[in-house]
Amino acid sequence: AVCGDSTISDWWVQDCSAATENLLIAAGALGLGAVWLGIHGHPEREMAAREVLGIPDHIGVLSLVSIGHPAVEAEPRTQYDPARVHGEKW
């Protein structure tokens, strides 16, 4: 689990998001597959993660990252839509 302490930083969500992305990049560089499993904003998922991993209440849970050797080589996918990109103004 990627977690942050909200008593230490008001920016724990941003910090943990960057940490999660870095985990994904590092796993890929090692030839491993990895997926970001969203927890933050889903109370039932957060409660389950807290229970299984023993995470204290004052610690925010942002994500889980599943890492392993891919069973198949999947084509990269993108959600890029040029219509959603704006230059200089909306």
The first five atom37 places (N, CA, C, CB, O) and aatype in JSON, in Angstrom:
{
  "aatype": [0, 19, 4, 7, 3, 15, 16, 9, 15, 3, 17, 17, 19, 5, 3, 4, 15, 0, 0, 16, 6, 2, 10, 10, 9, 0, 0, 7, 0, 10, 7, 10, 7, 0, 19, 17, 10, 7, 9, 8, 7, 8, 14, 6, 1, 6, 12, 0, 0, 1, 6, 19, 10, 7, 9, 14, 3, 8, 9, 7, 19, 10, 15, 10, 19, 15, 9, 7, 8, 14, 0, 19, 6, 0, 6, 14, 1, 16, 5, 18, 3, 14, 0, 1, 19, 8, 7, 6, 11, 17],
  "atom_mask": [
    [1, 1, 1, 1, 1],
    [1, 1, 1, 1, 1],
    [1, 1, 1, 1, 1],
    [1, 1, 1, 0, 1],
    [1, 1, 1, 1, 1],
    [1, 1, 1, 1, 1],
    [1, 1, 1, 1, 1],
    [1, 1, 1, 1, 1],
    [1, 1, 1, 1, 1],
    [1, 1, 1, 1, 1],
    [1, 1, 1, 1, 1],
    [1, 1, 1, 1, 1],
    [1, 1, 1, 1, 1],
    [1, 1, 1, 1, 1],
    [1, 1, 1, 1, 1],
    [1, 1, 1, 1, 1],
    [1, 1, 1, 1, 1],
    [1, 1, 1, 1, 1],
    [1, 1, 1, 1, 1],
    [1, 1, 1, 1, 1],
    [1, 1, 1, 1, 1],
    [1, 1, 1, 1, 1],
    [1, 1, 1, 1, 1],
    [1, 1, 1, 1, 1],
    [1, 1, 1, 1, 1],
    [1, 1, 1, 1, 1],
    [1, 1, 1, 1, 1],
    [1, 1, 1, 0, 1],
    [1, 1, 1, 1, 1],
    [1, 1, 1, 1, 1],
    [1, 1, 1, 0, 1],
    [1, 1, 1, 1, 1],
    [1, 1, 1, 0, 1],
    [1, 1, 1, 1, 1],
    [1, 1, 1, 1, 1],
    [1, 1, 1, 1, 1],
    [1, 1, 1, 1, 1],
    [1, 1, 1, 0, 1],
    [1, 1, 1, 1, 1],
    [1, 1, 1, 1, 1],
    [1, 1, 1, 0, 1],
    [1, 1, 1, 1, 1],
    [1, 1, 1, 1, 1],
    [1, 1, 1, 1, 1],
    [1, 1, 1, 1, 1],
    [1, 1, 1, 1, 1],
    [1, 1, 1, 1, 1],
    [1, 1, 1, 1, 1],
    [1, 1, 1, 1, 1],
    [1, 1, 1, 1, 1],
    [1, 1, 1, 1, 1],
    [1, 1, 1, 1, 1],
    [1, 1, 1, 1, 1],
    [1, 1, 1, 0, 1],
    [1, 1, 1, 1, 1],
    [1, 1, 1, 1, 1],
    [1, 1, 1, 1, 1],
    [1, 1, 1, 1, 1],
    [1, 1, 1, 1, 1],
    [1, 1, 1, 0, 1],
    [1, 1, 1, 1, 1],
    [1, 1, 1, 1, 1],
    [1, 1, 1, 1, 1],
    [1, 1, 1, 1, 1],
    [1, 1, 1, 1, 1],
    [1, 1, 1, 1, 1],
    [1, 1, 1, 1, 1],
    [1, 1, 1, 0, 1],
    [1, 1, 1, 1, 1],
    [1, 1, 1, 1, 1],
    [1, 1, 1, 1, 1],
    [1, 1, 1, 1, 1],
    [1, 1, 1, 1, 1],
    [1, 1, 1, 1, 1],
    [1, 1, 1, 1, 1],
    [1, 1, 1, 1, 1],
    [1, 1, 1, 1, 1],
    [1, 1, 1, 1, 1],
    [1, 1, 1, 1, 1],
    [1, 1, 1, 1, 1],
    [1, 1, 1, 1, 1],
    [1, 1, 1, 1, 1],
    [1, 1, 1, 1, 1],
    [1, 1, 1, 1, 1],
    [1, 1, 1, 1, 1],
    [1, 1, 1, 1, 1],
    [1, 1, 1, 0, 1],
    [1, 1, 1, 1, 1],
    [1, 1, 1, 1, 1],
    [1, 1, 1, 1, 1]
  ],
  "atom_positions": [
    [[0.85, -1.18, 0.0], [0.0, 0.0, 0.0], [0.89, 1.23, 0.0], [-0.96, 0.0, 1.22], [1.94, 1.26, 0.63]],
    [[0.44, 2.24, -0.72], [1.12, 3.54, -0.7], [0.27, 4.43, 0.2], [1.29, 4.16, -2.16], [-0.89, 4.72, -0.09]],
    [[0.88, 4.87, 1.31], [0.15, 5.59, 2.35], [0.87, 6.87, 2.73], [-0.04, 4.71, 3.58], [2.08, 7.0, 2.53]],
    [[0.12, 7.82, 3.27], [0.7, 9.06, 3.74], [0.12, 9.47, 5.07], [0.0, 0.0, 0.0], [-1.01, 9.12, 5.41]],
    [[0.9, 10.21, 5.83], [0.5, 10.67, 7.15], [0.0, 12.1, 7.05], [1.68, 10.56, 8.17], [0.79, 13.03, 6.89]],
    [[-1.31, 12.28, 7.15], [-1.9, 13.61, 7.02], [-1.57, 14.52, 8.19], [-3.4, 13.5, 6.88], [-1.8, 15.73, 8.11]],
    [[-1.03, 13.97, 9.29], [-0.62, 14.82, 10.41], [0.74, 15.45, 10.15], [-0.58, 14.0, 11.7], [1.14, 16.38, 10.85]],
    [[1.46, 14.94, 9.15], [2.78, 15.47, 8.8], [2.7, 16.4, 7.59], [3.75, 14.33, 8.51], [3.4, 17.41, 7.54]],
    [[1.85, 16.07, 6.62], [1.8, 16.84, 5.38], [0.37, 16.99, 4.88], [2.66, 16.19, 4.31], [-0.4, 16.02, 4.85]],
    [[0.02, 18.21, 4.49], [-1.27, 18.46, 3.84], [-1.26, 17.98, 2.4], [-1.63, 19.94, 3.9], [-2.3, 17.91, 1.75]],
    [[-0.09, 17.64, 1.89], [0.08, 17.27, 0.49], [0.3, 15.77, 0.31], [1.26, 18.02, -0.11], [0.87, 15.34, -0.68]],
    [[-0.16, 14.97, 1.27], [0.11, 13.53, 1.23], [-0.47, 12.87, -0.01], [-0.45, 12.87, 2.47], [0.12, 11.92, -0.52]],
    [[-1.61, 13.34, -0.52], [-2.19, 12.73, -1.72], [-1.27, 12.94, -2.92], [-3.6, 13.32, -2.01], [-1.03, 12.01, -3.68]],
    [[-0.76, 14.16, -3.08], [0.15, 14.45, -4.18], [1.46, 13.68, -4.01], [0.42, 15.96, -4.28], [1.98, 13.12, -4.97]],
    [[1.99, 13.67, -2.79], [3.24, 12.94, -2.53], [3.08, 11.45, -2.85], [3.66, 13.12, -1.06], [3.95, 10.85, -3.49]],
    [[1.98, 10.87, -2.4], [1.76, 9.44, -2.62], [1.44, 9.13, -4.08], [0.63, 8.94, -1.73], [1.77, 8.05, -4.57]],
    [[0.81, 10.07, -4.78], [0.56, 9.88, -6.21], [1.88, 9.82, -6.97], [-0.33, 11.01, -6.77], [2.07, 8.97, -7.84]],
    [[2.8, 10.73, -6.63], [4.12, 10.72, -7.27], [4.87, 9.43, -6.92], [4.95, 11.95, -6.84], [5.53, 8.84, -7.78]],
    [[4.78, 9.0, -5.68], [5.45, 7.75, -5.27], [4.88, 6.55, -6.01], [5.32, 7.55, -3.75], [5.62, 5.66, -6.43]],
    [[3.55, 6.52, -6.18], [2.92, 5.42, -6.9], [3.38, 5.4, -8.35], [1.39, 5.54, -6.84], [3.71, 4.34, -8.87]],
    [[3.41, 6.55, -9.0], [3.86, 6.62, -10.39], [5.32, 6.16, -10.5], [3.71, 8.06, -10.94], [5.68, 5.45, -11.43]],
    [[6.15, 6.57, -9.55], [7.56, 6.14, -9.57], [7.68, 4.63, -9.4], [8.34, 6.85, -8.46], [8.56, 4.01, -10.01]],
    [[6.83, 4.03, -8.58], [6.82, 2.56, -8.44], [6.49, 1.9, -9.77], [5.81, 2.12, -7.36], [7.12, 0.91, -10.15]],
    [[5.5, 2.43, -10.48], [5.1, 1.87, -11.77], [6.22, 1.98, -12.79], [3.84, 2.58, -12.3], [6.48, 1.03, -13.54]],
    [[6.89, 3.12, -12.83], [8.0, 3.33, -13.76], [9.16, 2.38, -13.43], [8.49, 4.8, -13.72], [9.73, 1.76, -14.33]],
    [[9.5, 2.28, -12.15], [10.6, 1.4, -11.73], [10.29, -0.06, -12.06], [10.87, 1.55, -10.23], [11.17, -0.79, -12.53]],
    [[9.07, -0.49, -11.82], [8.7, -1.87, -12.13], [8.85, -2.14, -13.62], [7.24, -2.16, -11.69], [9.39, -3.17, -14.02]],
    [[8.38, -1.21, -14.45], [8.51, -1.36, -15.9], [9.96, -1.43, -16.34], [0.0, 0.0, 0.0], [10.3, -2.21, -17.22]],
    [[10.81, -0.62, -15.72], [12.23, -0.62, -16.06], [12.9, -1.95, -15.71], [12.95, 0.52, -15.35], [13.9, -2.33, -16.31]],
    [[12.34, -2.66, -14.75], [12.86, -3.97, -14.35], [12.21, -5.12, -15.12], [12.65, -4.17, -12.86], [12.48, -6.29, -14.84]],
    [[11.37, -4.78, -16.08], [10.69, -5.8, -16.87], [9.5, -6.44, -16.18], [0.0, 0.0, 0.0], [9.02, -7.5, -16.59]],
    [[9.02, -5.79, -15.14], [7.87, -6.3, -14.4], [6.6, -5.59, -14.84], [8.09, -6.13, -12.89], [6.65, -4.47, -15.36]],
    [[5.48, -6.22, -14.63], [4.19, -5.58, -14.85], [3.71, -5.01, -13.53], [0.0, 0.0, 0.0], [3.97, -5.57, -12.47]],
    [[3.01, -3.89, -13.6], [2.48, -3.27, -12.39], [1.19, -2.55, -12.72], [3.51, -2.29, -11.76], [1.0, -2.05, -13.83]],
    [[0.3, -2.5, -11.74], [-0.96, -1.8, -11.93], [-1.3, -1.02, -10.66], [-2.1, -2.8, -12.28], [-1.14, -1.52, -9.54]],
    [[-1.78, 0.21, -10.87], [-2.21, 1.09, -9.79], [-3.64, 0.73, -9.45], [-2.08, 2.61, -10.18], [-4.53, 0.85, -10.28]],
    [[-3.86, 0.27, -8.23], [-5.2, -0.07, -7.76], [-5.69, 1.06, -6.87], [-5.21, -1.44, -6.99], [-5.17, 1.28, -5.77]],
    [[-6.69, 1.78, -7.34], [-7.19, 2.95, -6.62], [-7.89, 2.6, -5.33], [0.0, 0.0, 0.0], [-8.77, 1.74, -5.3]],
    [[-7.51, 3.28, -4.26], [-8.12, 3.08, -2.95], [-8.74, 4.39, -2.47], [-7.07, 2.57, -1.93], [-9.87, 4.41, -1.99]],
    [[-8.0, 5.49, -2.61], [-8.43, 6.8, -2.12], [-9.77, 7.19, -2.75], [-7.36, 7.88, -2.43], [-9.95, 7.1, -3.97]],
    [[-10.7, 7.62, -1.92], [-12.02, 8.01, -2.4], [-13.02, 6.88, -2.47], [0.0, 0.0, 0.0], [-14.17, 7.08, -2.87]],
    [[-12.59, 5.68, -2.09], [-13.46, 4.5, -2.07], [-13.43, 3.92, -0.66], [-13.01, 3.43, -3.15], [-12.6, 3.06, -0.37]],
    [[-14.32, 4.38, 0.21], [-14.26, 3.98, 1.63], [-14.24, 2.47, 1.87], [-15.43, 4.56, 2.35], [-13.54, 2.0, 2.78]],
    [[-14.99, 1.7, 1.08], [-15.02, 0.25, 1.31], [-13.67, -0.38, 0.99], [-16.12, -0.4, 0.46], [-13.26, -1.32, 1.67]],
    [[-12.99, 0.11, -0.04], [-11.65, -0.41, -0.38], [-10.64, -0.01, 0.69], [-11.2, 0.11, -1.77], [-9.8, -0.8, 1.1]],
    [[-10.75, 1.25, 1.13], [-9.82, 1.74, 2.15], [-9.97, 0.94, 3.45], [-10.05, 3.24, 2.42], [-8.97, 0.57, 4.06]],
    [[-11.21, 0.68, 3.85], [-11.44, -0.1, 5.08], [-10.86, -1.5, 4.95], [-12.95, -0.18, 5.39], [-10.26, -2.01, 5.9]],
    [[-11.03, -2.13, 3.79], [-10.49, -3.48, 3.58], [-8.97, -3.47, 3.66], [-10.95, -4.04, 2.22], [-8.37, -4.34, 4.29]],
    [[-8.34, -2.48, 3.01], [-6.87, -2.38, 3.05], [-6.39, -2.15, 4.48], [-6.38, -1.24, 2.13], [-5.41, -2.76, 4.91]],
    [[-7.07, -1.26, 5.2], [-6.69, -0.98, 6.58], [-6.76, -2.26, 7.44], [-7.61, 0.1, 7.18], [-5.86, -2.53, 8.23]],
    [[-7.83, -3.01, 7.26], [-8.02, -4.22, 8.06], [-6.96, -5.27, 7.75], [-9.42, -4.8, 7.81], [-6.37, -5.84, 8.66]],
    [[-6.73, -5.53, 6.47], [-5.77, -6.57, 6.07], [-4.34, -6.19, 6.44], [-5.87, -6.82, 4.56], [-3.57, -7.04, 6.88]],
    [[-3.99, -4.91, 6.26], [-2.61, -4.48, 6.46], [-2.35, -3.83, 7.82], [-2.23, -3.52, 5.38], [-1.21, -3.5, 8.13]],
    [[-3.39, -3.63, 8.62], [-3.21, -3.03, 9.94], [-2.8, -1.57, 9.88], [0.0, 0.0, 0.0], [-1.98, -1.13, 10.69]],
    [[-3.36, -0.82, 8.95], [-3.0, 0.59, 8.77], [-3.77, 1.44, 9.78], [-3.3, 1.06, 7.31], [-4.99, 1.34, 9.86]],
    [[-3.06, 2.27, 10.57], [-3.72, 3.11, 11.57], [-4.67, 4.13, 10.93], [-2.68, 3.83, 12.43], [-4.52, 4.48, 9.76]],
    [[-5.62, 4.61, 11.71], [-6.64, 5.54, 11.22], [-6.07, 6.87, 10.74], [-7.65, 5.79, 12.29], [-6.63, 7.48, 9.82]],
    [[-4.98, 7.35, 11.34], [-4.45, 8.66, 10.96], [-3.61, 8.61, 9.67], [-3.62, 9.23, 12.09], [-3.15, 9.65, 9.2]],
    [[-3.42, 7.43, 9.12], [-2.64, 7.27, 7.89], [-3.61, 7.16, 6.72], [-1.72, 6.01, 7.96], [-4.53, 6.34, 6.73]],
    [[-3.4, 8.0, 5.7], [-4.24, 7.95, 4.51], [-3.75, 6.88, 3.55], [0.0, 0.0, 0.0], [-2.54, 6.72, 3.34]],
    [[-4.68, 6.15, 2.97], [-4.34, 5.09, 2.02], [-4.68, 5.6, 0.62], [-5.12, 3.75, 2.33], [-5.84, 5.85, 0.31]],
    [[-3.66, 5.75, -0.22], [-3.89, 6.24, -1.58], [-4.11, 5.11, -2.56], [-2.73, 7.09, -2.03], [-5.07, 5.13, -3.33]],
    [[-3.23, 4.12, -2.53], [-3.29, 3.08, -3.56], [-2.64, 1.79, -3.09], [-2.62, 3.56, -4.84], [-1.92, 1.75, -2.09]],
    [[-2.92, 0.76, -3.83], [-2.16, -0.48, -3.77], [-1.51, -0.63, -5.13], [-3.08, -1.74, -3.4], [-2.08, -0.21, -6.14]],
    [[-0.32, -1.2, -5.17], [0.35, -1.46, -6.45], [0.62, -2.96, -6.51], [1.68, -0.62, -6.59], [1.35, -3.51, -5.69]],
    [[0.03, -3.59, -7.5], [0.26, -5.01, -7.73], [1.41, -5.14, -8.73], [-1.04, -5.73, -8.25], [1.35, -4.58, -9.82]],
    [[2.45, -5.89, -8.35], [3.65, -6.02, -9.18], [3.93, -7.5, -9.4], [4.87, -5.32, -8.51], [3.84, -8.31, -8.48]],
    [[4.27, -7.85, -10.64], [4.61, -9.24, -10.93], [5.11, -9.4, -12.35], [0.0, 0.0, 0.0], [5.29, -8.43, -13.08]],
    [[5.33, -10.64, -12.73], [5.76, -10.94, -14.09], [4.51, -11.09, -14.96], [6.63, -12.24, -14.14], [3.64, -11.9, -14.66]],
    [[4.41, -10.31, -16.05], [3.22, -10.37, -16.9], [3.06, -11.74, -17.55], [3.28, -9.29, -17.97], [4.03, -12.33, -18.03]],
    [[1.83, -12.23, -17.57], [1.52, -13.51, -18.23], [1.53, -13.35, -19.74], [0.16, -14.05, -17.76], [1.89, -14.28, -20.47]],
    [[1.13, -12.18, -20.21], [1.11, -11.88, -21.65], [1.64, -10.47, -21.86], [-0.34, -12.02, -22.24], [1.62, -9.64, -20.95]],
    [[2.12, -10.22, -23.06], [2.61, -8.89, -23.42], [1.45, -8.12, -24.04], [3.84, -8.97, -24.4], [1.07, -8.39, -25.17]],
    [[0.9, -7.16, -23.32], [-0.24, -6.39, -23.79], [0.23, -5.15, -24.55], [-1.15, -5.99, -22.62], [1.29, -4.59, -24.26]],
    [[-0.57, -4.73, -25.51], [-0.29, -3.5, -26.23], [-0.53, -2.32, -25.29], [-1.18, -3.38, -27.51], [-1.48, -2.33, -24.51]],
    [[0.33, -1.3, -25.36], [0.08, -0.11, -24.54], [-1.25, 0.53, -24.93], [1.24, 0.92, -24.69], [-1.64, 0.52, -26.09]],
    [[-1.94, 1.08, -23.94], [-3.18, 1.78, -24.25], [-3.07, 3.21, -23.77], [-4.4, 1.07, -23.59], [-2.26, 3.53, -22.9]],
    [[-3.86, 4.06, -24.35], [-3.84, 5.46, -23.96], [-5.26, 5.98, -23.85], [-3.03, 6.3, -24.97], [-6.17, 5.49, -24.52]],
    [[-5.43, 6.95, -23.0], [-6.71, 7.64, -22.89], [-6.58, 9.05, -23.44], [-7.21, 7.66, -21.43], [-7.44, 9.9, -23.2]],
    [[-5.5, 9.29, -24.17], [-5.24, 10.62, -24.74], [-6.32, 10.98, -25.75], [-3.86, 10.67, -25.39], [-6.64, 10.2, -26.64]],
    [[-6.87, 12.17, -25.59], [-7.87, 12.7, -26.51], [-7.46, 14.13, -26.82], [-9.32, 12.63, -25.92], [-7.58, 15.0, -25.96]],
    [[-6.99, 14.41, -28.05], [-6.53, 15.76, -28.38], [-7.6, 16.82, -28.17], [-6.06, 15.8, -29.81], [-7.26, 17.99, -27.97]],
    [[-8.87, 16.47, -28.22], [-9.94, 17.44, -28.01], [-9.97, 17.95, -26.57], [-11.29, 16.83, -28.37], [-10.59, 18.98, -26.28]],
    [[-9.3, 17.23, -25.66], [-9.29, 17.64, -24.26], [-8.08, 18.5, -23.9], [-9.32, 16.42, -23.36], [-7.91, 18.9, -22.75]],
    [[-7.23, 18.77, -24.89], [-6.03, 19.58, -24.66], [-6.32, 21.01, -25.12], [-4.8, 18.98, -25.41], [-6.75, 21.23, -26.25]],
    [[-6.06, 21.97, -24.23], [-6.32, 23.38, -24.54], [-5.01, 24.15, -24.41], [-7.41, 23.97, -23.6], [-4.26, 23.95, -23.45]],
    [[-4.75, 25.03, -25.36], [-3.54, 25.85, -25.31], [-3.87, 27.29, -25.01], [0.0, 0.0, 0.0], [-4.76, 27.88, -25.64]],
    [[-3.18, 27.86, -24.07], [-3.29, 29.26, -23.68], [-4.6, 29.61, -22.97], [-3.15, 30.12, -24.89], [-4.58, 30.36, -22.0]],
    [[-5.72, 29.09, -23.42], [-7.01, 29.36, -22.76], [-7.94, 28.19, -22.99], [-7.64, 30.68, -23.3], [-7.7, 27.34, -23.84]],
    [[-9.0, 28.15, -22.23], [-9.95, 27.05, -22.3], [-10.68, 27.16, -23.59], [-10.93, 27.06, -21.11], [-11.55, 26.34, -23.88]]
  ]
}
